[in-house]
Amino acid sequence: MSEEDIATEALLEYLNGCEAGIAAAKHVISQGKGLDKYDAGKIKWEAAEGPSGSYERSEDVNSVDFKLLVKDLQAHNGKLTRGDYFYWKFSKSAVVGRKKRK
């Protein structure tokens, strides 16, 4: 094997390592932002009516997904948008609301 082939092989190994590191870093960052932590579909939601129309609400405090959603909401000043839904936390209670985005 020539020196050029060895250098090319070493460079490819290095780049593969970098690529794996970047993928791992993206995963850690997305978890830190709450993107991979919970599944809102696993939370028990109830239909409700408010001054701005119909929405869904949950007090599913025994659900791990609910607790992680509340934590994510707290990190975003009580309001956030994920996927097709806008979520908010009611002040002074353990209730979370969600409404489908238009």
C-alpha positions in Angstrom: 0.0 0.0 0.0 1.4 3.4 -1.0 1.8 6.3 1.4 -0.9 8.1 -0.5 -3.3 5.2 0.0 -2.5 5.1 3.7 -3.1 8.9 4.0 -6.4 8.6 2.2 -7.5 5.7 4.4 -6.5 7.6 7.5 -8.4 10.7 6.4 -11.5 8.7 5.6 -11.4 7.1 9.1 -11.0 10.5 10.7 -14.0 11.9 8.7 -16.2 8.9 9.7 -15.3 9.6 13.3 -16.2 13.2 12.9 -19.5 12.3 11.3 -20.4 10.0 14.2 -19.5 12.6 16.7 -21.7 15.2 14.9 -24.7 12.8 14.9 -24.2 12.1 18.6 -24.0 15.9 19.4 -27.1 16.6 17.4 -29.0 13.9 19.4 -27.8 15.3 22.7 -28.8 18.9 21.7 -32.2 17.8 20.5 -32.8 16.0 23.9 -31.7 19.1 25.8 -34.3 21.2 23.9 -37.1 18.7 24.7 -37.5 17.5 21.2 -36.9 13.8 21.9 -38.1 13.6 25.5 -41.8 13.0 25.4 -44.7 11.9 23.3 -47.7 14.2 23.7 -49.9 11.5 22.0 -49.4 9.3 25.1 -50.9 12.0 27.4 -54.6 11.8 28.3 -56.3 14.8 26.8 -59.9 16.0 27.4 -61.9 18.3 25.1 -62.7 21.7 26.7 -64.1 25.0 25.7 -62.6 28.4 26.5 -63.0 32.1 25.6 -60.9 31.5 22.5 -62.8 28.4 21.4 -62.3 24.7 21.8 -59.0 23.1 22.9 -57.7 20.1 24.7 -56.5 20.0 28.3 -54.7 17.5 30.5 -54.0 17.0 34.2 -52.3 13.6 33.6 -49.7 14.2 36.4 -48.9 10.5 36.7 -47.7 10.3 33.1 -43.9 10.6 32.5 -44.7 12.2 29.2 -46.9 14.9 30.9 -44.2 15.7 33.4 -41.6 16.1 30.6 -44.0 18.3 28.7 -44.5 20.5 31.8 -40.7 20.8 32.2 -40.3 21.8 28.5 -43.1 24.4 29.0 -41.4 25.8 32.0 -38.2 26.1 30.0 -40.1 28.1 27.4 -42.0 30.5 29.7 -45.1 28.4 29.7 -45.8 28.4 26.0 -44.4 26.5 23.0 -45.3 25.0 19.6 -44.4 21.4 18.8 -45.6 19.8 15.5 -49.2 20.7 14.8 -50.0 21.9 18.3 -49.6 25.0 20.4 -49.1 24.1 24.1 -49.4 26.3 27.2 -49.4 25.8 31.0 -52.1 27.3 33.1 -50.6 29.4 35.8 -51.0 28.2 39.4 -52.2 24.8 38.4 -51.0 21.5 37.0 -53.1 21.9 33.8 -51.7 22.0 30.3 -53.7 23.1 27.3 -53.2 22.4 23.6 -54.8 23.7 20.5 -54.2 22.6 16.9 -52.3 25.2 14.9 -54.1 26.7 12.0 
